[in-house]
């Protein structure tokens, strides 16, 4: 068929249906009503002479013809978007753009309070959507533009992505203020090993290096509790004699609210380098450049 006879907006709906698999999700992403998305799909089916998507229990499944169209349509839309972004401008004071950021629960506690305060001052209409870095589709989501920026210690993004170092931080020992070890001028290795520990897995991040470093030094800890993330750690430590090895800037966020204190680790361990990561497709996007600069201003360490 001739391209002039096709409403190109329908291809945008088609592209997002391939990604989202659900009419409701596409409506949210494109700011349309669900009936409008269904109507657009109906018009596209009529124009192309194919069902394109079939309803299943797992959402809208593409037909073979839709799968054939997927890559060239995505490439065409991406090329058009990049061409438009080259000369596009971004005015933070009036923009209502939504950015999707990937981070850990530690990142949410550390980054979001400061970042939301900065947005309130300089870009009150800009909104954020936060997703977990543990998603198995993080790389694909960033390549497709579903996720704009990732923050943290993320070894899976070291290759194939732009990155900027924000800061480096050591690991510290975290415990409640009334802990028997809290009054010690310095923790001994024996006291550290004999204490009851919380181990944080933090899947999808590089913080597992804590366990690896301790194992390399032959240190056997008494692990009394293992948790998948950091979010409940403040409460747990505040109501027990457990201790935890955590990133320093996480400790800074939870010491006062949960009456905790820190001590230097009694062993040598590399710290963690926190970066922001983004895909090449957004490298020259003015809005994205502004966001990266804001993150760097709020959290960047001049020594990095």
N, C-alpha and C positions, 0 to 999 in steps of 0.2 A: 504494500500500500504506500501511497505518497505521504511523506512526513507532514506536508502542509495540511493534511486532512485530520491529523491527530493532535489532540490537546496535550501538550507536553507536561502539563500538571498531572496528568494521569500516570505518566511514567514515574513521577515522584511517589505517588501512592503505591504503585507496583513495587518500586525499590524498597520501600519501607515494609510492605507486606512480606517480602522475602526475608527481611531481617527479623521482624517482630512476630510474625506468624499469627497475629490476632488483630482483628479490626479495631478493638478497643484500644490496644496499645498504639496502633498507627494514628488513631484519632488524637490521642494524648500528645504524641510526638509532633504532629503537624498542626495541632491546634484546631482540629476540625471536629464536627459531631460524628458519631458512629454512622448515622444514616447517610451523611455526606460521603464518608469513606466507602460505604457499601454501594452508593450510587455511582461513585467514580469507578469502582471495580466493575460494575455492570456495564458502564459505557466502554471501558477498555476491553471487556470480553466481546462486546458487540463489534468494536472496531477491528479487533485482531482475529475474531472467529475462533476463539479457544476459551475454555473455562478458566484457564490460568491457575486457579487455586480451588482445591476441594476441601470441604470441611471434614476434619477428623477430630478424635478425642484430644489430640495434641496440638490442635490449632489448624491453621490453613496450610495445607500441603500443596506445593507447586506441582503443576503438571510438567511432563517432559518439555513441552514447548516453552513454558515459563522458565525452566532451568536453562534452556538454550539462550533465552534473552537476558538472563541475570547478569552475566559478566559484561557484555557490551553496554547494557543500560547503565550499570554501575560505573563503568569507565567513562561513559559520556557525561553523566551527572557530575562525577568527580572532576573531570576536566573543566566543565562549565563553572563549577563552584570555585575552583582554583583561579580561573580566569577572572571571575568577578571579584574575588578577594584581593587580587593584586592591586586594584585601585580603590577598593572599598576603604572607607574610613570607619573609625570606631570612636564614639563619643561616650565615655563612661558615665558622665553625669545624666545622660538621657537614655542610655541603652537599657533595654529590657531583656537582654540575652541571657540564656540559661547555659551554664557550663556544668559538665559532669566530671567530677574528680574521683579518682580511685585512691583509697588509703586504708590503713589498718585502723583498728579501734584505738590504738595509741595515737595514730595520726589524727583521728577525730578529736581526741582530747587535747592534743597539743596545737594543731593547726586551726581548727574551726573557730574557737572563741576569738582569736586574734584576727583571723581572716574576715569573719563576719563583721567585726568592728570596723575594719578597714573599708569594707564594702559599704557599710552604712554611711561612712564619711565621704567616699569618693564616687561610689556607683550605687546609689540607693535602689535602682531598678533592676540591677543584675541579681540573678538567683543562682544558687548552687544545688546540684543533685549529687549525692555521695554514694558511691558503690564500693564494694569490698575488693581489695586487691587479690583475694583468694579465688576469685572467679577464674575458672579454667579458660574462659574466653577473653581474658583481659587483653592479650596481644591483638586478637581479631577485633575486639571492640575499639581499641585505640586506632587500629589501621582503618577501620570503617568510619571512624568519627563518632561512634556512640559514646566513647569516653575521651575527653579532651586532654586530661592531664593526670599523671599518677605521681604520688608523693610517698617517699619512704626509702627503706632499704630493700630493694627489689632486684635481686640478681637475675631474675628471668627477663628483665628488660634491659640488661646491659648491652646486648647486641641488637642492632637494627633500629635503635631509637635515639633521638636527640636527648641529651641529658645535661643538667647543670647541678653542680654540687651546691648544697645549701649550708650544711654545717656538719661537723664531726662531733661525736659525743662519746664519753667513756661509759662503761657499765659500772653500776654501784650496787651495794647491798642495801636493801630496803627492809625496814622493820618498824614496829610500833615504838612510840617514844618510851614506854615503860618496859621494853624488852630487856631481859637480863644482859644482853650484849650491847645495849644502847649506850651504856655508861663507859664502855671500854674506850680508852684513848685510841687504840688501833686494834682491829680484829686480827687474831692470830689465825694461821691456816688451820690449826687443830680445832679451834672454836668454830670456825666457819664450816668445816667438814662435819663436825659433830651436831650442828644445829639441824632443826627440822626445816626442810625447804619446800617451797612451791616452785614447780617447774612450769614455764609457759611455753607451749608449743609454737604459737604464732605462725601457723602454716602460711605459705606463700611469701614469706619474708626471709631475710638473712639472719634474723635473730637467733636461729638455731645454732649459730656459731658459738654461743655461750656454752652449750653442752659439749660441743666438739672440742673447744679449748680446754674445758675442765677434764675431759677424758684424755686428751693428749698429755696432760700433766699428771695423769694417774690419780686424780682426786675422786674419791668415792663419797658422794653426798647421800644424806638420808632424805629421800624424796617422799614426803608425806601426802602431797597433793599435786596432781597434774591438771592443768586447765588449758583450753584451746586458745585463749586470748587474755588480754590484760584488763578487760573492762571491770571485772569484779575484784581485782587484786587489792585495791585500797581497803575495801570492806573486810576482806579475808584477813589481811595482815593486821588491821586495826583491832580485830577481835580474837587474836591468837598469838602464839609465840613462834609462828612460822616466819621465815625470812625469804626473800626473793632477790635474784640478780636481774636488774632491769636497766634499760637505757636511762641515762641521767636526766634527760628532759622530761621523760615520763614521770620520774620521781619528783621533779620540781612541781608538777601539776597536782600530785596527790598528797604530798607531805602535810600541808596545812589542813585541807578538808578532812583528812582521816587521822590526824595526830600521829603522823609517821616521821621517821628520821632516816638518814642515810649514813653509811660508813663506806670508806674506800674498800675495794676488794683486796684481800691479802695475797693476791697472785696477779701475775702479769697477763693481761688480756687485751687484744686489739679492740678499739672502739668501733662504732658504726658510722658510716658515712651516709648521710641522708641526701637524696637527690630529688629533683623534679624531672620527669620524663615526658616526652611528647613525640608524636609521629610526624614524619616529614610532611604529610598532607596539610598540617596546620602550622608549619614552621613560619610561613609568611603571612598568616592571617592576622590582621591588625588587632582584632579583639583578643586573640590568643596571645599575641605578643604583649599586649597590655597586662593580661592576667599573669603571665610568667614574670613580668617585671614587678608586679605587685607582690607576688609570692617571694621573689628574691629580696625585695625591700623589707618585707615583714620578717623573714626568717633567715636571710642569707648572712653568713659569717664572712667578714671581710678577709679572714685568713684563708678562705677556700677560693 
